[in-house]
Amino acid sequence: MAFDLTEKLQNVFKNLRSKGRLTEEDVKAALKEVKMALLEADVTSRLLRTL
């Protein structure tokens, strides 16, 4: 389970690094992917509300 979360987060940041210049939409999409990865890993919603 933890490895799955780690892999998903690594992929999010790898995708961000591959873009030359980030747009606001790129950041929003990445944040959405991070939130989904955390939800799938059953991280508490209290933590997610701070993101």
C-alpha positions as CSV (number, residue, x, y, z in Angstrom):
1,M,0.0,0.0,0.0
2,A,2.7,2.5,1.0
3,F,4.7,1.6,-2.1
4,D,1.6,2.3,-4.3
5,L,1.3,5.7,-2.7
6,T,5.0,6.4,-3.2
7,E,4.9,5.4,-6.8
8,K,1.8,7.5,-7.6
9,L,3.4,10.6,-5.9
10,Q,6.7,10.0,-7.7
11,N,4.8,9.9,-11.0
12,V,3.0,13.2,-10.3
13,F,6.3,15.0,-9.6
14,K,8.0,13.3,-12.5
15,N,5.3,14.6,-14.8
16,L,5.7,18.1,-13.4
17,R,9.4,18.0,-13.9
18,S,9.0,16.9,-17.5
19,K,7.1,20.1,-18.3
20,G,9.3,23.1,-19.1
21,R,7.1,25.7,-17.6
22,L,4.2,25.1,-15.3
23,T,0.9,26.7,-15.7
24,E,-1.7,27.2,-13.1
25,E,-3.7,24.3,-14.7
26,D,-0.7,22.0,-14.4
27,V,-0.4,22.7,-10.7
28,K,-4.1,22.2,-10.2
29,A,-4.1,18.9,-12.0
30,A,-1.1,17.7,-10.0
31,L,-2.7,18.7,-6.7
32,K,-5.8,16.8,-7.7
33,E,-3.7,13.7,-8.5
34,V,-2.0,14.0,-5.1
35,K,-5.3,14.3,-3.3
36,M,-6.6,11.2,-5.1
37,A,-3.5,9.2,-4.3
38,L,-3.9,10.2,-0.6
39,L,-7.6,9.3,-0.6
40,E,-6.8,5.9,-2.2
41,A,-4.2,5.3,0.5
42,D,-6.8,6.1,3.1
43,V,-5.1,9.2,4.5
44,T,-7.5,11.0,6.9
45,S,-9.7,13.6,5.5
46,R,-8.5,16.1,8.2
47,L,-5.1,16.2,6.5
48,L,-6.7,16.5,3.0
49,R,-8.7,19.6,4.1
50,T,-5.5,21.4,4.6
51,L,-4.3,20.9,1.0
